[in-house]
Structure formats: structure tokens, C-alpha cells
Amino acid sequence: MPNSPTPNDFHKSIVDNLADGVYYVEPDRTIRYWNNGAQKLAGYKASDIVGRRCYDNILAHVDAQGNSLCHTTCPLAASMLDGVSRDVTIWLRHREGYRKPVRVRTAAVRDHSGAIVGGVETFSDASAVVRAVEDADRARHDALTDELTGLPNRRMFDTALRGRLENLGRYGWQFGLLLVDIDYFKDVNDRFGHAFGDLVLTGVATTLLGAVRAGDLVARWGGEEFAVLVEASDAAGLAETAERVRVLVAQSEVRHEETVLTVHVSAGGSLASRDDSGESLFERADGALYAAKRDGRDRVTIVD
């Protein structure tokens, strides 16, 4: 009858064949054990690793910002110092040179008296998780951003407007709304084509971003129209921002191949009041924009 494996051999056989990587280090961080899962994930055989110190930068662990962890904030070294387990995502360097995200779990190993005599780290491939997080972030960004200009879209603008109105009612933080429309934009598309029209939209969007202050929000409302939430304590301050926007756009150019074009915008706006809803404020600003268009375009109209 064949001999049954000893408990130590039995447990080692299990750990050897785990899909997750597992390695054990002594207090001086000399690696004394490296399982088959670690070999598959990192590309190194046990014979390449065992007997070397992990801070020899074999795996060259880094965080998401590319900061080296092996000589600074190594989670395994930290666990051996304070006995606290850690669970983090890091990037190891595979034997073939490329970077791979891995989910790392570290723990101190103690003897019968409770003294820390080493540390164990398990790690698993986190590529799918990282991609899922990136995809979710990208989806959130795309849902709130205008594809052409990169500005916040109407959905994000509506959320921001509700927040500004709440702050106005609660704290008295005043602001105004500007609607900015490119003059004769249809003629630009008809004369030069929609591709050139897109260049006009992105050029105006960039100029608007440079014309407002850090606390202001520029969004693409739709078509050739933009909406701007302006931190302004009175109508004069709102008008000053609107005029700066108008002048800077008028002094800009859109260039493509042999075509150079100067465009103009009209702007209408109104200061928000505590009694406003988003709809009432927008209605006043839209009426002001209509007046600016009616009165000759390339001008600013601010209403109460």
C-alpha cells in the first residue's frame, strides 16, 4: 500500500498547484517558496526566484502612477513590520518585460509564540478587473461628455445647474447662465462643408474654455449652441464674461488648408435668483439670446 503524504507534503501539493501565485519570504525578504501559479503569472520558475531577495527588483512592482514599491512602500514588507494584512492592486514586470496588473494580498507569518517570522504574498491576474474599471470610467465619461468638443454635454450641464441652484438657495452663492450661439453657422456648413463646421465648433469650444474663469462651466448645449454657468454676483459681472467670450471668439480664426475663417457669436444671459428653476432661468437666457440675434448678432444681451 503506497505511503500517504504527510500533512506538510499534502498542503504543499495543494498550494503548489493553486492558480494564484503564492510566495513566502523571510524577514530579510529572501524568497523561500514560489509556487506554480506564480510561475505562470510572472514567467519565472522557482529556480529563478528562490534564494533571491524580493527587493532585488526582480518583479519590479510599481503602483498605478509608476512609482517603484520594492524599496519604498512594499505591501509585503509593511505587513511583516506591523502584522496587518493588505489587499492592493499593483503592476509586476513579467519575465518577458511587459507590465501586468495583479491583485496582491499580503500577510505576516507568525511562529507559535506569535513572533513574525516571515511573510506570504498571494497574487492573481487583475487584467480583467482593471479593464472593467477603465471601461466603466470611460462609459461614465462618454455619457457626460460631448463627443466632438470634449465639453460637458447637456446631461452633465443639467446636473451642474441643479447643484448651482441648490447652492444659491442654501448659501446664497450667486451665478448666471449664458447661452452662446455661433452666428450664421448654417451658412458655414453650406459653404465649406460639415467637416469644416466641426472645426468651427471645436475652435469656438476651445476659445470659450480659455475665456471663462476656473469656477465657470462651459457645456455644449446642442448644435452650434453652448451654455455657460458663470460665477457672478451681479449682472455686470455676467455681462463682462459674456463680452470677453464674444470678443475672444471674434479675434480667433478657424484654419484648414487654404481656408481661413473668422466667426462670431451672440450671447444672451441672466443672473439666477432664489426663486428660479432651471427652466425659468433658461427661458430668460434664451430670450436674451434671441434678442441679441434679432438686434444684429455678434452682440451680448443680459436680462433680469
C-alpha positions as CSV (number, residue, x, y, z in Angstrom):
1,M,0.0,0.0,0.0
2,P,1.6,3.3,-1.0
3,N,2.6,5.7,1.7
4,S,0.1,8.5,2.4
5,P,1.6,12.0,2.1
6,T,2.5,13.8,5.3
7,P,0.3,16.8,6.2
8,N,3.1,19.2,5.2
9,D,3.6,17.4,1.8
10,F,-0.2,17.4,1.3
11,H,-0.6,21.1,2.0
12,K,2.4,22.0,-0.1
13,S,0.9,20.0,-3.0
14,I,-2.3,22.0,-2.8
15,V,-0.5,25.3,-2.7
16,D,1.9,24.3,-5.4
17,N,-1.0,23.8,-7.8
18,L,-3.1,26.9,-7.0
19,A,-3.9,29.1,-10.0
20,D,-3.0,32.1,-7.8
21,G,0.6,33.0,-7.4
22,V,2.0,32.4,-3.9
23,Y,5.4,33.1,-2.4
24,Y,6.9,33.2,1.0
25,V,9.8,35.4,2.2
26,E,11.9,35.5,5.4
27,P,12.2,38.7,7.4
28,D,15.2,39.8,5.3
29,R,12.8,39.3,2.3
30,T,14.7,36.3,0.9
31,I,12.2,34.3,-1.1
32,R,12.0,30.7,0.1
33,Y,8.9,29.4,-1.7
34,W,7.5,30.1,-5.2
35,N,4.5,28.1,-6.5
36,N,3.5,27.0,-10.0
37,G,0.8,29.7,-10.1
38,A,3.4,32.4,-9.5
39,Q,5.5,30.9,-12.4
40,K,2.5,31.1,-14.8
41,L,1.6,34.7,-13.8
42,A,5.2,36.1,-13.7
43,G,7.1,33.9,-16.1
44,Y,9.8,33.0,-13.6
45,K,10.5,29.4,-12.4
46,A,11.1,28.7,-8.8
47,S,14.8,28.0,-9.6
48,D,15.0,31.6,-11.0
49,I,13.5,33.2,-7.8
50,V,14.1,31.1,-4.7
51,G,17.1,32.3,-2.7
52,R,16.9,35.8,-4.1
53,R,15.5,38.8,-2.2
54,C,12.3,40.3,-3.5
55,Y,13.8,43.8,-3.2
56,D,16.4,42.8,-5.8
57,N,13.7,44.3,-8.0
58,I,13.1,41.0,-9.9
59,L,9.4,41.7,-10.3
60,A,9.9,45.5,-10.1
61,H,6.5,46.1,-8.6
62,V,5.0,49.6,-9.2
63,D,1.8,51.3,-8.4
64,A,-0.7,52.9,-11.0
65,Q,1.5,56.0,-11.1
66,G,4.6,54.0,-12.0
67,N,6.2,54.5,-8.5
68,S,8.6,51.7,-7.5
69,L,7.3,49.8,-4.5
70,C,10.2,47.4,-3.9
71,H,12.3,49.9,-2.0
72,T,9.6,52.1,-0.6
73,T,6.0,51.1,0.2
74,C,6.2,47.3,-0.5
75,P,2.9,45.9,1.0
76,L,4.6,42.6,1.9
77,A,7.4,44.3,3.8
78,A,4.8,46.6,5.5
79,S,2.8,43.5,6.6
80,M,5.9,41.9,8.2
81,L,6.5,45.1,10.1
82,D,3.1,45.7,11.6
83,G,1.3,42.4,11.2
84,V,-1.5,44.0,9.2
85,S,-2.7,42.2,6.1
86,R,-3.0,44.2,2.9
87,D,-5.0,43.9,-0.3
88,V,-3.9,46.2,-3.2
89,T,-3.6,46.2,-7.0
90,I,0.0,46.6,-8.3
91,W,1.8,46.1,-11.6
92,L,4.5,43.4,-11.8
93,R,7.0,43.1,-14.6
94,H,6.7,39.8,-16.4
95,R,9.8,37.9,-17.3
96,E,9.2,38.9,-20.9
97,G,9.3,42.6,-19.9
98,Y,5.7,43.7,-20.1
99,R,3.6,45.0,-17.2
100,K,0.7,43.0,-15.8
101,P,-1.8,44.2,-13.1
102,V,-2.1,41.8,-10.2
103,R,-4.3,41.8,-7.1
104,V,-1.9,41.3,-4.2
105,R,-2.8,40.0,-0.7
106,T,-0.1,40.1,1.9
107,A,0.0,38.6,5.4
108,A,2.6,38.2,8.2
109,V,3.6,34.6,9.2
110,R,4.0,34.0,12.9
111,D,5.5,31.2,15.0
112,H,3.9,29.5,18.0
113,S,4.8,32.4,20.2
114,G,3.2,35.0,17.9
115,A,6.5,36.5,16.7
116,I,6.6,37.4,13.0
117,V,9.0,35.1,11.2
118,G,8.2,35.9,7.6
119,G,5.5,37.0,5.1
120,V,3.4,35.4,2.5
121,E,2.0,37.1,-0.6
122,T,-0.6,35.7,-3.0
123,F,-1.3,37.4,-6.3
124,S,-3.8,36.9,-9.1
125,D,-4.2,38.4,-12.6
126,A,-6.2,41.6,-12.3
127,S,-6.2,42.5,-16.0
128,A,-9.9,41.8,-16.4
129,V,-10.8,43.8,-13.3
130,V,-8.6,46.8,-14.4
131,R,-10.2,46.7,-17.8
132,A,-13.7,46.6,-16.3
133,V,-12.9,49.6,-14.1
134,E,-11.4,51.5,-17.1
135,D,-14.4,50.6,-19.3
136,A,-16.8,51.8,-16.6
137,D,-14.9,55.1,-16.2
138,R,-14.9,55.5,-19.9
139,A,-18.6,54.8,-20.1
140,R,-19.3,57.4,-17.4
141,H,-17.1,59.9,-19.2
142,D,-18.8,59.3,-22.6
143,A,-22.2,59.6,-21.1
144,L,-21.5,63.0,-19.7
145,T,-19.2,64.4,-22.5
146,D,-19.8,65.8,-25.9
147,E,-18.0,63.5,-28.4
148,L,-16.9,66.3,-30.8
149,T,-15.7,69.0,-28.5
150,G,-14.9,67.1,-25.3
151,L,-17.0,69.6,-23.3
152,P,-19.6,68.5,-20.8
153,N,-22.8,67.6,-22.5
154,R,-26.4,68.6,-21.8
155,R,-26.8,65.9,-19.2
156,M,-23.8,67.0,-17.2
157,F,-24.9,70.6,-17.6
158,D,-28.4,69.9,-16.2
159,T,-26.8,68.2,-13.2
160,A,-24.5,71.1,-12.6
161,L,-27.3,73.7,-13.0
162,R,-29.4,71.9,-10.4
163,G,-26.4,71.9,-8.0
164,R,-25.8,75.7,-8.5
165,L,-29.5,76.5,-7.9
166,E,-29.4,74.4,-4.7
167,N,-26.3,76.3,-3.5
168,L,-27.9,79.6,-4.4
169,G,-30.9,78.8,-2.2
170,R,-28.9,77.3,0.6
171,Y,-25.8,79.5,0.8
172,G,-26.5,82.5,-1.4
173,W,-23.8,81.6,-3.9
174,Q,-24.8,83.7,-6.9
175,F,-24.3,82.7,-10.6
176,G,-25.6,83.4,-14.0
177,L,-26.4,81.5,-17.2
178,L,-25.1,82.4,-20.6
179,L,-26.2,80.9,-23.9
180,V,-23.7,81.4,-26.7
181,D,-24.7,80.7,-30.3
182,I,-22.4,80.8,-33.4
183,D,-23.7,83.3,-35.9
184,Y,-24.6,82.1,-39.4
185,F,-23.4,78.6,-38.6
186,K,-25.7,77.1,-41.2
187,D,-24.0,79.2,-43.9
188,V,-20.6,77.9,-42.8
189,N,-21.8,74.3,-43.2
190,D,-23.4,75.0,-46.6
191,R,-20.4,76.9,-47.9
192,F,-17.5,74.8,-46.5
193,G,-19.0,71.5,-45.5
194,H,-19.7,69.8,-42.3
195,A,-16.1,68.7,-41.6
196,F,-15.1,72.4,-41.6
197,G,-18.2,73.1,-39.5
198,D,-16.9,70.7,-36.9
199,L,-13.6,72.6,-36.8
200,V,-15.5,75.7,-36.1
201,L,-17.3,74.1,-33.2
202,T,-14.2,72.7,-31.7
203,G,-12.4,76.0,-32.2
204,V,-15.1,78.0,-30.5
205,A,-15.3,75.5,-27.7
206,T,-11.6,75.8,-27.0
207,T,-11.8,79.6,-27.1
208,L,-14.8,79.5,-24.6
209,L,-12.8,77.4,-22.2
210,G,-10.0,79.9,-22.3
211,A,-12.3,82.9,-21.9
212,V,-14.0,81.8,-18.6
213,R,-12.7,81.5,-15.1
214,A,-11.8,78.3,-13.2
215,G,-15.2,78.2,-11.4
216,D,-17.3,78.5,-14.5
217,L,-18.6,75.6,-16.5
218,V,-18.8,75.5,-20.3
219,A,-21.0,72.9,-22.0
220,R,-22.2,72.1,-25.5
221,W,-25.9,72.5,-25.3
222,G,-26.6,71.2,-28.8
223,G,-25.9,72.1,-32.5
224,E,-24.0,75.4,-32.6
225,E,-25.1,76.5,-29.1
226,F,-23.1,76.4,-25.9
227,A,-24.2,77.0,-22.3
228,V,-22.0,78.6,-19.6
229,L,-22.6,78.7,-15.9
230,V,-20.8,81.8,-14.6
231,E,-19.8,82.6,-11.1
232,A,-21.1,86.2,-11.0
233,S,-22.5,88.3,-8.2
234,D,-24.4,90.8,-10.4
235,A,-25.5,91.4,-14.0
236,A,-22.4,93.5,-14.7
237,G,-20.1,90.6,-13.9
238,L,-22.1,88.3,-16.1
239,A,-22.1,90.8,-18.9
240,E,-18.3,91.2,-18.5
241,T,-17.8,87.5,-19.0
242,A,-20.2,87.4,-22.0
243,E,-18.4,90.3,-23.7
244,R,-15.0,88.6,-23.1
245,V,-16.3,85.5,-24.8
246,R,-17.7,87.4,-27.7
247,V,-14.5,89.4,-28.3
248,L,-12.1,86.5,-28.0
249,V,-14.1,84.4,-30.5
250,A,-14.2,87.3,-32.9
251,Q,-10.5,87.6,-32.7
252,S,-9.9,83.9,-33.4
253,E,-9.6,82.1,-36.7
254,V,-10.5,78.7,-38.0
255,R,-7.9,77.4,-40.4
256,H,-8.0,74.4,-42.7
257,E,-5.7,74.0,-45.7
258,E,-6.3,77.2,-47.7
259,T,-9.4,78.3,-45.8
260,V,-9.2,80.8,-43.0
261,L,-12.4,82.0,-41.4
262,T,-13.4,84.3,-38.6
263,V,-16.6,83.5,-36.9
264,H,-18.7,85.5,-34.4
265,V,-21.1,84.6,-31.6
266,S,-24.1,86.1,-30.0
267,A,-24.7,85.7,-26.2
268,G,-27.7,86.0,-24.0
269,G,-27.8,85.6,-20.3
270,S,-29.5,86.2,-17.0
271,L,-28.5,86.2,-13.3
272,A,-30.1,83.4,-11.3
273,S,-32.4,84.2,-8.4
274,R,-33.5,82.1,-5.4
275,D,-37.0,81.7,-7.0
276,D,-35.6,80.2,-10.2
277,S,-36.0,76.7,-11.5
278,G,-33.7,75.5,-14.3
279,E,-36.5,76.0,-16.8
280,S,-37.2,79.6,-15.8
281,L,-33.6,80.6,-15.8
282,F,-33.0,79.0,-19.2
283,E,-36.1,80.7,-20.6
284,R,-34.8,84.1,-19.7
285,A,-31.3,83.4,-21.0
286,D,-32.8,82.0,-24.3
287,G,-35.0,85.1,-24.6
288,A,-31.9,87.3,-24.2
289,L,-30.0,85.3,-26.9
290,Y,-33.0,85.7,-29.2
291,A,-32.8,89.5,-28.6
292,A,-29.1,89.6,-29.4
293,K,-29.7,87.7,-32.7
294,R,-32.7,89.9,-33.6
295,D,-30.7,93.1,-32.9
296,G,-27.9,92.2,-35.4
297,R,-25.9,89.3,-33.9
298,D,-22.3,89.5,-32.7
299,R,-23.5,91.1,-29.5
300,V,-24.4,90.4,-25.9
301,T,-27.8,90.9,-24.2
302,I,-28.3,90.4,-20.5
303,V,-31.8,90.5,-18.9
304,D,-33.0,90.4,-15.4
